[in-house]
Amino acid sequence: MSRISRQTTARIFLWPLALGVASLAGLILGLTGDGWRDIAAWLLLGLCPLVILGALLRRPPSSLTSLR
């Protein structure tokens, strides 16, 4: 029998909130400046797709076949 671990609300929403803040900061930096701000905007906005890709690659192979 497996035990279900309970997580707090803060732990559940920590990563989505951090990614949302990073995306918002990237959008603001991209709209308000040039030079290093554009580079920072690209990095912050590219963080979300990288995290999603990493999560998809870490999934077990059996869970990917259910998507088809």
mmCIF file as Biopython writes it, N, C-alpha, C and O atoms, coordinates in Angstrom:
data_model
#
loop_
_atom_site.group_PDB
_atom_site.id
_atom_site.type_symbol
_atom_site.label_atom_id
_atom_site.label_alt_id
_atom_site.label_comp_id
_atom_site.label_asym_id
_atom_site.label_entity_id
_atom_site.label_seq_id
_atom_site.pdbx_PDB_ins_code
_atom_site.Cartn_x
_atom_site.Cartn_y
_atom_site.Cartn_z
_atom_site.occupancy
_atom_site.B_iso_or_equiv
_atom_site.auth_seq_id
_atom_site.auth_asym_id
_atom_site.pdbx_PDB_model_num
ATOM 1   N N  . MET A ? 1  ? 0.848  -1.171 0.000   1.0 0.0 1  A 1 
ATOM 2   C CA . MET A ? 1  ? 0.000  0.000  0.000   1.0 0.0 1  A 1 
ATOM 3   C C  . MET A ? 1  ? 0.901  1.243  0.000   1.0 0.0 1  A 1 
ATOM 4   O O  . MET A ? 1  ? 1.857  1.323  0.771   1.0 0.0 1  A 1 
ATOM 5   N N  . SER A ? 2  ? 0.592  2.192  -0.854  1.0 0.0 2  A 1 
ATOM 6   C CA . SER A ? 2  ? 1.406  3.400  -0.913  1.0 0.0 2  A 1 
ATOM 7   C C  . SER A ? 2  ? 0.762  4.508  -0.088  1.0 0.0 2  A 1 
ATOM 8   O O  . SER A ? 2  ? -0.460 4.623  -0.002  1.0 0.0 2  A 1 
ATOM 9   N N  . ARG A ? 3  ? 1.611  5.300  0.502   1.0 0.0 3  A 1 
ATOM 10  C CA . ARG A ? 3  ? 1.125  6.431  1.286   1.0 0.0 3  A 1 
ATOM 11  C C  . ARG A ? 3  ? 1.050  7.667  0.397   1.0 0.0 3  A 1 
ATOM 12  O O  . ARG A ? 3  ? 1.953  7.913  -0.402  1.0 0.0 3  A 1 
ATOM 13  N N  . ILE A ? 4  ? 0.018  8.414  0.526   1.0 0.0 4  A 1 
ATOM 14  C CA . ILE A ? 4  ? -0.139 9.654  -0.225  1.0 0.0 4  A 1 
ATOM 15  C C  . ILE A ? 4  ? 0.400  10.783 0.644   1.0 0.0 4  A 1 
ATOM 16  O O  . ILE A ? 4  ? -0.087 11.011 1.751   1.0 0.0 4  A 1 
ATOM 17  N N  . SER A ? 5  ? 1.405  11.484 0.138   1.0 0.0 5  A 1 
ATOM 18  C CA . SER A ? 5  ? 1.964  12.581 0.907   1.0 0.0 5  A 1 
ATOM 19  C C  . SER A ? 5  ? 1.144  13.845 0.663   1.0 0.0 5  A 1 
ATOM 20  O O  . SER A ? 5  ? 0.779  14.160 -0.470  1.0 0.0 5  A 1 
ATOM 21  N N  . ARG A ? 6  ? 0.871  14.535 1.714   1.0 0.0 6  A 1 
ATOM 22  C CA . ARG A ? 6  ? 0.105  15.777 1.618   1.0 0.0 6  A 1 
ATOM 23  C C  . ARG A ? 6  ? 1.070  16.941 1.476   1.0 0.0 6  A 1 
ATOM 24  O O  . ARG A ? 6  ? 2.081  17.024 2.174   1.0 0.0 6  A 1 
ATOM 25  N N  . GLN A ? 7  ? 0.740  17.835 0.561   1.0 0.0 7  A 1 
ATOM 26  C CA . GLN A ? 7  ? 1.577  19.004 0.335   1.0 0.0 7  A 1 
ATOM 27  C C  . GLN A ? 7  ? 0.804  20.258 0.702   1.0 0.0 7  A 1 
ATOM 28  O O  . GLN A ? 7  ? -0.416 20.321 0.551   1.0 0.0 7  A 1 
ATOM 29  N N  . THR A ? 8  ? 1.526  21.245 1.182   1.0 0.0 8  A 1 
ATOM 30  C CA . THR A ? 8  ? 0.887  22.505 1.528   1.0 0.0 8  A 1 
ATOM 31  C C  . THR A ? 8  ? 0.576  23.289 0.249   1.0 0.0 8  A 1 
ATOM 32  O O  . THR A ? 8  ? 1.126  23.014 -0.818  1.0 0.0 8  A 1 
ATOM 33  N N  . THR A ? 9  ? -0.295 24.245 0.382   1.0 0.0 9  A 1 
ATOM 34  C CA . THR A ? 9  ? -0.662 25.083 -0.758  1.0 0.0 9  A 1 
ATOM 35  C C  . THR A ? 9  ? 0.552  25.851 -1.274  1.0 0.0 9  A 1 
ATOM 36  O O  . THR A ? 9  ? 0.714  26.021 -2.482  1.0 0.0 9  A 1 
ATOM 37  N N  . ALA A ? 10 ? 1.388  26.305 -0.379  1.0 0.0 10 A 1 
ATOM 38  C CA . ALA A ? 10 ? 2.574  27.058 -0.788  1.0 0.0 10 A 1 
ATOM 39  C C  . ALA A ? 10 ? 3.510  26.178 -1.618  1.0 0.0 10 A 1 
ATOM 40  O O  . ALA A ? 10 ? 4.087  26.642 -2.601  1.0 0.0 10 A 1 
ATOM 41  N N  . ARG A ? 11 ? 3.660  24.923 -1.230  1.0 0.0 11 A 1 
ATOM 42  C CA . ARG A ? 11 ? 4.548  24.028 -1.979  1.0 0.0 11 A 1 
ATOM 43  C C  . ARG A ? 11 ? 3.968  23.691 -3.358  1.0 0.0 11 A 1 
ATOM 44  O O  . ARG A ? 11 ? 4.714  23.550 -4.327  1.0 0.0 11 A 1 
ATOM 45  N N  . ILE A ? 12 ? 2.660  23.563 -3.445  1.0 0.0 12 A 1 
ATOM 46  C CA . ILE A ? 12 ? 2.021  23.242 -4.724  1.0 0.0 12 A 1 
ATOM 47  C C  . ILE A ? 12 ? 2.173  24.391 -5.720  1.0 0.0 12 A 1 
ATOM 48  O O  . ILE A ? 12 ? 2.436  24.154 -6.900  1.0 0.0 12 A 1 
ATOM 49  N N  . PHE A ? 13 ? 2.013  25.616 -5.263  1.0 0.0 13 A 1 
ATOM 50  C CA . PHE A ? 13 ? 2.012  26.762 -6.164  1.0 0.0 13 A 1 
ATOM 51  C C  . PHE A ? 13 ? 3.353  27.479 -6.263  1.0 0.0 13 A 1 
ATOM 52  O O  . PHE A ? 13 ? 3.431  28.532 -6.895  1.0 0.0 13 A 1 
ATOM 53  N N  . LEU A ? 14 ? 4.409  26.945 -5.660  1.0 0.0 14 A 1 
ATOM 54  C CA . LEU A ? 14 ? 5.701  27.614 -5.667  1.0 0.0 14 A 1 
ATOM 55  C C  . LEU A ? 14 ? 6.275  27.736 -7.077  1.0 0.0 14 A 1 
ATOM 56  O O  . LEU A ? 14 ? 6.621  28.839 -7.500  1.0 0.0 14 A 1 
ATOM 57  N N  . TRP A ? 15 ? 6.385  26.628 -7.816  1.0 0.0 15 A 1 
ATOM 58  C CA . TRP A ? 15 ? 6.970  26.674 -9.159  1.0 0.0 15 A 1 
ATOM 59  C C  . TRP A ? 15 ? 6.105  27.440 -10.155 1.0 0.0 15 A 1 
ATOM 60  O O  . TRP A ? 15 ? 6.647  28.258 -10.899 1.0 0.0 15 A 1 
ATOM 61  N N  . PRO A ? 16 ? 4.798  27.223 -10.211 1.0 0.0 16 A 1 
ATOM 62  C CA . PRO A ? 16 ? 4.006  28.042 -11.148 1.0 0.0 16 A 1 
ATOM 63  C C  . PRO A ? 16 ? 4.097  29.537 -10.844 1.0 0.0 16 A 1 
ATOM 64  O O  . PRO A ? 16 ? 4.145  30.355 -11.762 1.0 0.0 16 A 1 
ATOM 65  N N  . LEU A ? 17 ? 4.120  29.893 -9.567  1.0 0.0 17 A 1 
ATOM 66  C CA . LEU A ? 17 ? 4.232  31.303 -9.205  1.0 0.0 17 A 1 
ATOM 67  C C  . LEU A ? 17 ? 5.594  31.862 -9.604  1.0 0.0 17 A 1 
ATOM 68  O O  . LEU A ? 17 ? 5.682  32.980 -10.112 1.0 0.0 17 A 1 
ATOM 69  N N  . ALA A ? 18 ? 6.657  31.091 -9.376  1.0 0.0 18 A 1 
ATOM 70  C CA . ALA A ? 18 ? 8.002  31.545 -9.750  1.0 0.0 18 A 1 
ATOM 71  C C  . ALA A ? 18 ? 8.123  31.706 -11.260 1.0 0.0 18 A 1 
ATOM 72  O O  . ALA A ? 18 ? 8.738  32.664 -11.731 1.0 0.0 18 A 1 
ATOM 73  N N  . LEU A ? 19 ? 7.548  30.787 -12.022 1.0 0.0 19 A 1 
ATOM 74  C CA . LEU A ? 19 ? 7.592  30.905 -13.484 1.0 0.0 19 A 1 
ATOM 75  C C  . LEU A ? 19 ? 6.761  32.090 -13.975 1.0 0.0 19 A 1 
ATOM 76  O O  . LEU A ? 19 ? 7.133  32.758 -14.940 1.0 0.0 19 A 1 
ATOM 77  N N  . GLY A ? 20 ? 5.646  32.345 -13.315 1.0 0.0 20 A 1 
ATOM 78  C CA . GLY A ? 20 ? 4.828  33.500 -13.678 1.0 0.0 20 A 1 
ATOM 79  C C  . GLY A ? 20 ? 5.547  34.814 -13.405 1.0 0.0 20 A 1 
ATOM 80  O O  . GLY A ? 20 ? 5.483  35.741 -14.213 1.0 0.0 20 A 1 
ATOM 81  N N  . VAL A ? 21 ? 6.225  34.893 -12.276 1.0 0.0 21 A 1 
ATOM 82  C CA . VAL A ? 21 ? 6.988  36.105 -11.947 1.0 0.0 21 A 1 
ATOM 83  C C  . VAL A ? 21 ? 8.136  36.290 -12.928 1.0 0.0 21 A 1 
ATOM 84  O O  . VAL A ? 21 ? 8.403  37.410 -13.364 1.0 0.0 21 A 1 
ATOM 85  N N  . ALA A ? 22 ? 8.822  35.198 -13.280 1.0 0.0 22 A 1 
ATOM 86  C CA . ALA A ? 22 ? 9.921  35.284 -14.250 1.0 0.0 22 A 1 
ATOM 87  C C  . ALA A ? 22 ? 9.400  35.734 -15.615 1.0 0.0 22 A 1 
ATOM 88  O O  . ALA A ? 22 ? 10.040 36.549 -16.279 1.0 0.0 22 A 1 
ATOM 89  N N  . SER A ? 23 ? 8.258  35.219 -16.037 1.0 0.0 23 A 1 
ATOM 90  C CA . SER A ? 23 ? 7.681  35.622 -17.321 1.0 0.0 23 A 1 
ATOM 91  C C  . SER A ? 23 ? 7.275  37.085 -17.307 1.0 0.0 23 A 1 
ATOM 92  O O  . SER A ? 23 ? 7.522  37.809 -18.271 1.0 0.0 23 A 1 
ATOM 93  N N  . LEU A ? 24 ? 6.658  37.521 -16.226 1.0 0.0 24 A 1 
ATOM 94  C CA . LEU A ? 24 ? 6.254  38.922 -16.119 1.0 0.0 24 A 1 
ATOM 95  C C  . LEU A ? 24 ? 7.471  39.837 -16.129 1.0 0.0 24 A 1 
ATOM 96  O O  . LEU A ? 24 ? 7.460  40.879 -16.786 1.0 0.0 24 A 1 
ATOM 97  N N  . ALA A ? 25 ? 8.514  39.456 -15.410 1.0 0.0 25 A 1 
ATOM 98  C CA . ALA A ? 25 ? 9.740  40.254 -15.401 1.0 0.0 25 A 1 
ATOM 99  C C  . ALA A ? 25 ? 10.364 40.288 -16.797 1.0 0.0 25 A 1 
ATOM 100 O O  . ALA A ? 25 ? 10.865 41.327 -17.226 1.0 0.0 25 A 1 
ATOM 101 N N  . GLY A ? 26 ? 10.337 39.162 -17.504 1.0 0.0 26 A 1 
ATOM 102 C CA . GLY A ? 26 ? 10.875 39.128 -18.856 1.0 0.0 26 A 1 
ATOM 103 C C  . GLY A ? 26 ? 10.098 40.027 -19.802 1.0 0.0 26 A 1 
ATOM 104 O O  . GLY A ? 26 ? 10.689 40.717 -20.634 1.0 0.0 26 A 1 
ATOM 105 N N  . LEU A ? 27 ? 8.782  40.022 -19.680 1.0 0.0 27 A 1 
ATOM 106 C CA . LEU A ? 27 ? 7.964  40.891 -20.536 1.0 0.0 27 A 1 
ATOM 107 C C  . LEU A ? 27 ? 8.233  42.369 -20.247 1.0 0.0 27 A 1 
ATOM 108 O O  . LEU A ? 27 ? 8.352  43.177 -21.168 1.0 0.0 27 A 1 
ATOM 109 N N  . ILE A ? 28 ? 8.326  42.710 -18.976 1.0 0.0 28 A 1 
ATOM 110 C CA . ILE A ? 28 ? 8.576  44.109 -18.610 1.0 0.0 28 A 1 
ATOM 111 C C  . ILE A ? 28 ? 9.959  44.547 -19.070 1.0 0.0 28 A 1 
ATOM 112 O O  . ILE A ? 28 ? 10.119 45.639 -19.615 1.0 0.0 28 A 1 
ATOM 113 N N  . LEU A ? 29 ? 10.964 43.691 -18.850 1.0 0.0 29 A 1 
ATOM 114 C CA . LEU A ? 29 ? 12.317 44.037 -19.288 1.0 0.0 29 A 1 
ATOM 115 C C  . LEU A ? 29 ? 12.396 44.169 -20.808 1.0 0.0 29 A 1 
ATOM 116 O O  . LEU A ? 29 ? 13.069 45.064 -21.320 1.0 0.0 29 A 1 
ATOM 117 N N  . GLY A ? 30 ? 11.722 43.296 -21.519 1.0 0.0 30 A 1 
ATOM 118 C CA . GLY A ? 30 ? 11.750 43.350 -22.977 1.0 0.0 30 A 1 
ATOM 119 C C  . GLY A ? 30 ? 11.075 44.583 -23.544 1.0 0.0 30 A 1 
ATOM 120 O O  . GLY A ? 30 ? 11.473 45.093 -24.591 1.0 0.0 30 A 1 
ATOM 121 N N  . LEU A ? 31 ? 10.056 45.058 -22.853 1.0 0.0 31 A 1 
ATOM 122 C CA . LEU A ? 31 ? 9.320  46.224 -23.351 1.0 0.0 31 A 1 
ATOM 123 C C  . LEU A ? 31 ? 9.935  47.550 -22.947 1.0 0.0 31 A 1 
ATOM 124 O O  . LEU A ? 31 ? 9.668  48.568 -23.586 1.0 0.0 31 A 1 
ATOM 125 N N  . THR A ? 32 ? 10.748 47.563 -21.906 1.0 0.0 32 A 1 
ATOM 126 C CA . THR A ? 32 ? 11.227 48.836 -21.370 1.0 0.0 32 A 1 
ATOM 127 C C  . THR A ? 32 ? 12.674 49.148 -21.667 1.0 0.0 32 A 1 
ATOM 128 O O  . THR A ? 32 ? 13.138 50.229 -21.306 1.0 0.0 32 A 1 
ATOM 129 N N  . GLY A ? 33 ? 13.407 48.263 -22.304 1.0 0.0 33 A 1 
ATOM 130 C CA . GLY A ? 33 ? 14.816 48.593 -22.507 1.0 0.0 33 A 1 
ATOM 131 C C  . GLY A ? 33 ? 15.442 47.860 -23.663 1.0 0.0 33 A 1 
ATOM 132 O O  . GLY A ? 33 ? 14.826 47.002 -24.295 1.0 0.0 33 A 1 
ATOM 133 N N  . ASP A ? 34 ? 16.687 48.220 -23.927 1.0 0.0 34 A 1 
ATOM 134 C CA . ASP A ? 34 ? 17.483 47.595 -24.975 1.0 0.0 34 A 1 
ATOM 135 C C  . ASP A ? 34 ? 18.777 47.087 -24.357 1.0 0.0 34 A 1 
ATOM 136 O O  . ASP A ? 34 ? 19.072 47.344 -23.190 1.0 0.0 34 A 1 
ATOM 137 N N  . GLY A ? 35 ? 19.534 46.368 -25.155 1.0 0.0 35 A 1 
ATOM 138 C CA . GLY A ? 35 ? 20.834 45.894 -24.694 1.0 0.0 35 A 1 
ATOM 139 C C  . GLY A ? 35 ? 20.706 44.714 -23.748 1.0 0.0 35 A 1 
ATOM 140 O O  . GLY A ? 35 ? 20.122 43.685 -24.087 1.0 0.0 35 A 1 
ATOM 141 N N  . TRP A ? 36 ? 21.261 44.881 -22.555 1.0 0.0 36 A 1 
ATOM 142 C CA . TRP A ? 36 ? 21.267 43.785 -21.582 1.0 0.0 36 A 1 
ATOM 143 C C  . TRP A ? 36 ? 19.853 43.413 -21.141 1.0 0.0 36 A 1 
ATOM 144 O O  . TRP A ? 36 ? 19.606 42.272 -20.751 1.0 0.0 36 A 1 
ATOM 145 N N  . ARG A ? 37 ? 18.932 44.360 -21.198 1.0 0.0 37 A 1 
ATOM 146 C CA . ARG A ? 37 ? 17.547 44.055 -20.816 1.0 0.0 37 A 1 
ATOM 147 C C  . ARG A ? 37 ? 16.898 43.094 -21.810 1.0 0.0 37 A 1 
ATOM 148 O O  . ARG A ? 37 ? 16.109 42.234 -21.419 1.0 0.0 37 A 1 
ATOM 149 N N  . ASP A ? 38 ? 17.225 43.236 -23.075 1.0 0.0 38 A 1 
ATOM 150 C CA . ASP A ? 38 ? 16.701 42.301 -24.071 1.0 0.0 38 A 1 
ATOM 151 C C  . ASP A ? 38 ? 17.232 40.889 -23.837 1.0 0.0 38 A 1 
ATOM 152 O O  . ASP A ? 38 ? 16.494 39.914 -23.973 1.0 0.0 38 A 1 
ATOM 153 N N  . ILE A ? 39 ? 18.499 40.782 -23.490 1.0 0.0 39 A 1 
ATOM 154 C CA . ILE A ? 39 ? 19.087 39.472 -23.206 1.0 0.0 39 A 1 
ATOM 155 C C  . ILE A ? 39 ? 18.434 38.852 -21.977 1.0 0.0 39 A 1 
ATOM 156 O O  . ILE A ? 39 ? 18.108 37.665 -21.973 1.0 0.0 39 A 1 
ATOM 157 N N  . ALA A ? 40 ? 18.244 39.663 -20.928 1.0 0.0 40 A 1 
ATOM 158 C CA . ALA A ? 40 ? 17.587 39.165 -19.714 1.0 0.0 40 A 1 
ATOM 159 C C  . ALA A ? 40 ? 16.146 38.750 -20.015 1.0 0.0 40 A 1 
ATOM 160 O O  . ALA A ? 40 ? 15.658 37.761 -19.467 1.0 0.0 40 A 1 
ATOM 161 N N  . ALA A ? 41 ? 15.470 39.494 -20.878 1.0 0.0 41 A 1 
ATOM 162 C CA . ALA A ? 41 ? 14.093 39.153 -21.246 1.0 0.0 41 A 1 
ATOM 163 C C  . ALA A ? 41 ? 14.042 37.820 -21.969 1.0 0.0 41 A 1 
ATOM 164 O O  . ALA A ? 41 ? 13.173 36.996 -21.684 1.0 0.0 41 A 1 
ATOM 165 N N  . TRP A ? 42 ? 14.955 37.593 -22.896 1.0 0.0 42 A 1 
ATOM 166 C CA . TRP A ? 42 ? 15.006 36.315 -23.614 1.0 0.0 42 A 1 
ATOM 167 C C  . TRP A ? 42 ? 15.246 35.165 -22.645 1.0 0.0 42 A 1 
ATOM 168 O O  . TRP A ? 42 ? 14.606 34.118 -22.743 1.0 0.0 42 A 1 
ATOM 169 N N  . LEU A ? 43 ? 16.158 35.361 -21.722 1.0 0.0 43 A 1 
ATOM 170 C CA . LEU A ? 43 ? 16.455 34.297 -20.758 1.0 0.0 43 A 1 
ATOM 171 C C  . LEU A ? 43 ? 15.261 34.001 -19.849 1.0 0.0 43 A 1 
ATOM 172 O O  . LEU A ? 43 ? 14.931 32.840 -19.607 1.0 0.0 43 A 1 
ATOM 173 N N  . LEU A ? 44 ? 14.623 35.045 -19.356 1.0 0.0 44 A 1 
ATOM 174 C CA . LEU A ? 44 ? 13.485 34.842 -18.449 1.0 0.0 44 A 1 
ATOM 175 C C  . LEU A ? 44 ? 12.281 34.248 -19.180 1.0 0.0 44 A 1 
ATOM 176 O O  . LEU A ? 44 ? 11.585 33.393 -18.633 1.0 0.0 44 A 1 
ATOM 177 N N  . LEU A ? 45 ? 12.036 34.689 -20.400 1.0 0.0 45 A 1 
ATOM 178 C CA . LEU A ? 45 ? 10.902 34.148 -21.148 1.0 0.0 45 A 1 
ATOM 179 C C  . LEU A ? 45 ? 11.175 32.740 -21.667 1.0 0.0 45 A 1 
ATOM 180 O O  . LEU A ? 45 ? 10.240 31.968 -21.882 1.0 0.0 45 A 1 
ATOM 181 N N  . GLY A ? 46 ? 12.426 32.404 -21.867 1.0 0.0 46 A 1 
ATOM 182 C CA . GLY A ? 46 ? 12.780 31.063 -22.304 1.0 0.0 46 A 1 
ATOM 183 C C  . GLY A ? 46 ? 12.793 30.042 -21.183 1.0 0.0 46 A 1 
ATOM 184 O O  . GLY A ? 46 ? 12.910 28.842 -21.431 1.0 0.0 46 A 1 
ATOM 185 N N  . LEU A ? 47 ? 12.674 30.511 -19.959 1.0 0.0 47 A 1 
ATOM 186 C CA . LEU A ? 47 ? 12.703 29.616 -18.805 1.0 0.0 47 A 1 
ATOM 187 C C  . LEU A ? 47 ? 11.491 28.684 -18.767 1.0 0.0 47 A 1 
ATOM 188 O O  . LEU A ? 47 ? 11.635 27.502 -18.457 1.0 0.0 47 A 1 
ATOM 189 N N  . CYS A ? 48 ? 10.320 29.192 -19.073 1.0 0.0 48 A 1 
ATOM 190 C CA . CYS A ? 48 ? 9.098  28.371 -19.040 1.0 0.0 48 A 1 
ATOM 191 C C  . CYS A ? 48 ? 9.150  27.196 -20.022 1.0 0.0 48 A 1 
ATOM 192 O O  . CYS A ? 48 ? 8.892  26.061 -19.619 1.0 0.0 48 A 1 
ATOM 193 N N  . PRO A ? 49 ? 9.476  27.433 -21.294 1.0 0.0 49 A 1 
ATOM 194 C CA . PRO A ? 49 ? 9.557  26.279 -22.197 1.0 0.0 49 A 1 
ATOM 195 C C  . PRO A ? 49 ? 10.622 25.267 -21.786 1.0 0.0 49 A 1 
ATOM 196 O O  . PRO A ? 49 ? 10.439 24.066 -21.984 1.0 0.0 49 A 1 
ATOM 197 N N  . LEU A ? 50 ? 11.727 25.733 -21.220 1.0 0.0 50 A 1 
ATOM 198 C CA . LEU A ? 50 ? 12.768 24.804 -20.766 1.0 0.0 50 A 1 
ATOM 199 C C  . LEU A ? 50 ? 12.290 23.945 -19.604 1.0 0.0 50 A 1 
ATOM 200 O O  . LEU A ? 50 ? 12.579 22.749 -19.553 1.0 0.0 50 A 1 
ATOM 201 N N  . VAL A ? 51 ? 11.563 24.546 -18.677 1.0 0.0 51 A 1 
ATOM 202 C CA . VAL A ? 51 ? 11.040 23.788 -17.541 1.0 0.0 51 A 1 
ATOM 203 C C  . VAL A ? 51 ? 10.008 22.770 -18.019 1.0 0.0 51 A 1 
ATOM 204 O O  . VAL A ? 51 ? 9.998  21.635 -17.542 1.0 0.0 51 A 1 
ATOM 205 N N  . ILE A ? 52 ? 9.152  23.155 -18.941 1.0 0.0 52 A 1 
ATOM 206 C CA . ILE A ? 52 ? 8.140  22.239 -19.471 1.0 0.0 52 A 1 
ATOM 207 C C  . ILE A ? 52 ? 8.808  21.086 -20.214 1.0 0.0 52 A 1 
ATOM 208 O O  . ILE A ? 52 ? 8.425  19.929 -20.041 1.0 0.0 52 A 1 
ATOM 209 N N  . LEU A ? 53 ? 9.803  21.397 -21.036 1.0 0.0 53 A 1 
ATOM 210 C CA . LEU A ? 53 ? 10.518 20.346 -21.756 1.0 0.0 53 A 1 
ATOM 211 C C  . LEU A ? 53 ? 11.231 19.398 -20.792 1.0 0.0 53 A 1 
ATOM 212 O O  . LEU A ? 53 ? 11.220 18.182 -20.986 1.0 0.0 53 A 1 
ATOM 213 N N  . GLY A ? 54 ? 11.844 19.957 -19.764 1.0 0.0 54 A 1 
ATOM 214 C CA . GLY A ? 54 ? 12.505 19.123 -18.763 1.0 0.0 54 A 1 
ATOM 215 C C  . GLY A ? 54 ? 11.530 18.217 -18.035 1.0 0.0 54 A 1 
ATOM 216 O O  . GLY A ? 54 ? 11.844 17.058 -17.763 1.0 0.0 54 A 1 
ATOM 217 N N  . ALA A ? 55 ? 10.355 18.730 -17.719 1.0 0.0 55 A 1 
ATOM 218 C CA . ALA A ? 55 ? 9.345  17.910 -17.044 1.0 0.0 55 A 1 
ATOM 219 C C  . ALA A ? 55 ? 8.840  16.795 -17.951 1.0 0.0 55 A 1 
ATOM 220 O O  . ALA A ? 55 ? 8.601  15.679 -17.488 1.0 0.0 55 A 1 
ATOM 221 N N  . LEU A ? 56 ? 8.678  17.085 -19.232 1.0 0.0 56 A 1 
ATOM 222 C CA . LEU A ? 56 ? 8.233  16.053 -20.173 1.0 0.0 56 A 1 
ATOM 223 C C  . LEU A ? 56 ? 9.285  14.965 -20.357 1.0 0.0 56 A 1 
ATOM 224 O O  . LEU A ? 56 ? 8.949  13.789 -20.493 1.0 0.0 56 A 1 
ATOM 225 N N  . LEU A ? 57 ? 10.547 15.356 -20.362 1.0 0.0 57 A 1 
ATOM 226 C CA . LEU A ? 57 ? 11.616 14.379 -20.537 1.0 0.0 57 A 1 
ATOM 227 C C  . LEU A ? 57 ? 11.827 13.517 -19.293 1.0 0.0 57 A 1 
ATOM 228 O O  . LEU A ? 57 ? 12.327 12.397 -19.396 1.0 0.0 57 A 1 
ATOM 229 N N  . ARG A ? 58 ? 11.455 14.025 -18.130 1.0 0.0 58 A 1 
ATOM 230 C CA . ARG A ? 58 ? 11.623 13.271 -16.886 1.0 0.0 58 A 1 
ATOM 231 C C  . ARG A ? 58 ? 10.497 12.288 -16.625 1.0 0.0 58 A 1 
ATOM 232 O O  . ARG A ? 58 ? 10.616 11.437 -15.744 1.0 0.0 58 A 1 
ATOM 233 N N  . ARG A ? 59 ? 9.404  12.388 -17.375 1.0 0.0 59 A 1 
ATOM 234 C CA . ARG A ? 59 ? 8.273  11.479 -17.171 1.0 0.0 59 A 1 
ATOM 235 C C  . ARG A ? 59 ? 8.663  10.062 -17.548 1.0 0.0 59 A 1 
ATOM 236 O O  . ARG A ? 59 ? 9.494  9.857  -18.432 1.0 0.0 59 A 1 
ATOM 237 N N  . PRO A ? 60 ? 8.075  9.100  -16.891 1.0 0.0 60 A 1 
ATOM 238 C CA . PRO A ? 60 ? 8.335  7.704  -17.293 1.0 0.0 60 A 1 
ATOM 239 C C  . PRO A ? 60 ? 7.774  7.438  -18.690 1.0 0.0 60 A 1 
ATOM 240 O O  . PRO A ? 60 ? 6.785  8.057  -19.084 1.0 0.0 60 A 1 
ATOM 241 N N  . PRO A ? 61 ? 8.386  6.534  -19.436 1.0 0.0 61 A 1 
ATOM 242 C CA . PRO A ? 61 ? 7.932  6.264  -20.808 1.0 0.0 61 A 1 
ATOM 243 C C  . PRO A ? 61 ? 6.480  5.783  -20.882 1.0 0.0 61 A 1 
ATOM 244 O O  . PRO A ? 61 ? 5.805  6.040  -21.879 1.0 0.0 61 A 1 
ATOM 245 N N  . SER A ? 62 ? 5.993  5.102  -19.867 1.0 0.0 62 A 1 
ATOM 246 C CA . SER A ? 62 ? 4.625  4.581  -19.912 1.0 0.0 62 A 1 
ATOM 247 C C  . SER A ? 62 ? 3.592  5.711  -19.890 1.0 0.0 62 A 1 
ATOM 248 O O  . SER A ? 62 ? 2.514  5.563  -20.466 1.0 0.0 62 A 1 
ATOM 249 N N  . SER A ? 63 ? 3.901  6.841  -19.235 1.0 0.0 63 A 1 
ATOM 250 C CA . SER A ? 63 ? 2.933  7.929  -19.181 1.0 0.0 63 A 1 
ATOM 251 C C  . SER A ? 63 ? 2.911  8.709  -20.487 1.0 0.0 63 A 1 
ATOM 252 O O  . SER A ? 63 ? 1.924  9.391  -20.766 1.0 0.0 63 A 1 
ATOM 253 N N  . LEU A ? 64 ? 3.953  8.634  -21.290 1.0 0.0 64 A 1 
ATOM 254 C CA . LEU A ? 64 ? 3.939  9.326  -22.577 1.0 0.0 64 A 1 
ATOM 255 C C  . LEU A ? 64 ? 3.073  8.610  -23.599 1.0 0.0 64 A 1 
ATOM 256 O O  . LEU A ? 64 ? 2.524  9.250  -24.496 1.0 0.0 64 A 1 
ATOM 257 N N  . THR A ? 65 ? 2.940  7.296  -23.484 1.0 0.0 65 A 1 
ATOM 258 C CA . THR A ? 65 ? 2.122  6.573  -24.452 1.0 0.0 65 A 1 
ATOM 259 C C  . THR A ? 65 ? 0.637  6.839  -24.239 1.0 0.0 65 A 1 
ATOM 260 O O  . THR A ? 65 ? -0.155 6.649  -25.162 1.0 0.0 65 A 1 
ATOM 261 N N  . SER A ? 66 ? 0.249  7.268  -23.064 1.0 0.0 66 A 1 
ATOM 262 C CA . SER A ? 66 ? -1.161 7.552  -22.826 1.0 0.0 66 A 1 
ATOM 263 C C  . SER A ? 66 ? -1.595 8.852  -23.487 1.0 0.0 66 A 1 
ATOM 264 O O  . SER A ? 66 ? -2.792 9.110  -23.608 1.0 0.0 66 A 1 
ATOM 265 N N  . LEU A ? 67 ? -0.642 9.673  -23.915 1.0 0.0 67 A 1 
ATOM 266 C CA . LEU A ? 67 ? -0.973 10.933 -24.589 1.0 0.0 67 A 1 
ATOM 267 C C  . LEU A ? 67 ? -1.360 10.706 -26.037 1.0 0.0 67 A 1 
ATOM 268 O O  . LEU A ? 67 ? -1.969 11.583 -26.650 1.0 0.0 67 A 1 
ATOM 269 N N  . ARG A ? 68 ? -1.030 9.576  -26.592 1.0 0.0 68 A 1 
ATOM 270 C CA . ARG A ? 68 ? -1.305 9.313  -28.011 1.0 0.0 68 A 1 
ATOM 271 C C  . ARG A ? 68 ? -2.676 8.783  -28.231 1.0 0.0 68 A 1 
ATOM 272 O O  . ARG A ? 68 ? -3.058 8.512  -29.369 1.0 0.0 68 A 1 
#
